[in-house]
């Protein structure tokens, strides 16, 4: 038998609990920083893996002490938010957080509010300086260098850089498992929607904070779905046909309709992932386009369509549906190819004849949805453990190249961070720690970095020293900014906390 009890921790003890928890979490993660190839073994009841992916290690990390574990849950946000925003830089963000906490601990008296203001002012200084340092990516070779920083694999780096250079900055690249040992690229039709799941209860894979549905059925409507009858009839029809995965794209889903979807998902009976209509000047037109592309009937309020009368034949289809917090991707939509081709040609003709620039841009956005193609990198490996580890590294590399191509790069290896001079002494010292950690992991003397000129770097893999773009030591500026922002945000929460009330299960004597 167990009972729930509470522990209260006063201000004097709170910071020591915070520091202990942060140090233990980051001690597990920091050896994986950089290209040292240090890995962590994760053995859970539902899965087992051997990886060097910082955000995944952080997600699975737990402490036995309930008080310290409460802090760990908060700290994980630094990694997860960085990953959600830019897909890379999670380990660096955690190293910065630990450094800030440890620098604060050196003070004889901790004034949390005052330190928070200092850190946030320093953050603005750091962002400004990093943006001023940024250089734009112009060549395929530069893209390859960015990829190699995230994952030191020549074949993968060539693959990613070639894809982005051919498809452009806004191209869609997804990662999947290969049924063979070979890693290769497959091109597919795809649609990107700037909308994520309407409820976190719709997440299927909590480790990646996403939902992936294979060969789903798709219901498209401009209705605001609120009642059980808006969703139950089509679910029941699908269950009779042994179909249990449904994507809903609608004006919104809430109240009883949302509750029904969530309860069935939690009970493992039926999977519903819902998103709202895409952004744009005319959301109804966007929904109609999606219906055409996926082969769905558009259920519209203006025509008096009834959702309860929807049949399985009225639903759209796709090879896969990937849904994240702020983005969804329809892979391989199954609309009628002749109708899609005709609509594409009509849009091209309309664009050519349109004189109004604003209207022309709207038409171009619609055309983009019809002509979207995406690349799928199928990751192969000898074992499942190796495949999982490589898949995470490929995702990091893809995300790093994407944000680098859009926003530019700075000198990598923690060098740019170490060179920043902000108004915050605490942040200035903390910003040196990623470079120090890299030196520790690679067994390199810090003095080798001290002699570098302003635009120089040392490639710790090749041993080459020179201009950072030439030797391939680069970091996407957006990754660094996201890492600092999230480290400062979580640190500010922690250092202004003056007590803890934590529930725990206590066994009866």
Buried (B, 14 or more C-beta within 10 A) or exposed (E): EEEEEEBEBEEEEBBEBBBBBBBBBBEBBBBBBBBBEEBBEBEEEEEEBBBBBBBBBBBBBEBEBBBBBBBBEBBBBBBBBBBBBBBBBBBBBBBBBBBBBBBBBEEEEBEBEEBBEBBBBBBEBBBEBBBEBBBEBEEBEBBBBBBBBBBBBEEBBBBBBBBBBEBEBEBBBBBBBBEEEEBEEEEBBBBBBEBBBBBEEBBBEEBBBBBBBEEBBBBBBBBBBBBBBBBBBBBEBBEEEEBBBBBBBBBBBEBBBBBBBBEBBEEEEBBBBBBBBBEBEEBBBBBBBBBBBBBBBBBBEEEEBEBEEBEEEBBBBBBBBBBBBEBBBBBBBBBEEEEBEEBBEEBBEBBEEBEEEEEBEBBBBBBEBBEBEBBBBBBBBEEEBBBBBBBBBBBBBBBBBBBBBBBBBBBBBBBBBBBBEBBBEBBBBBBBBBBBBBBBBBEBEEEEBEEBEEEBBBBBBEEEBBEBBBBBBBBBBBBBBBBBBBBBBBBBBBBBBEEBEBEBEEEEE
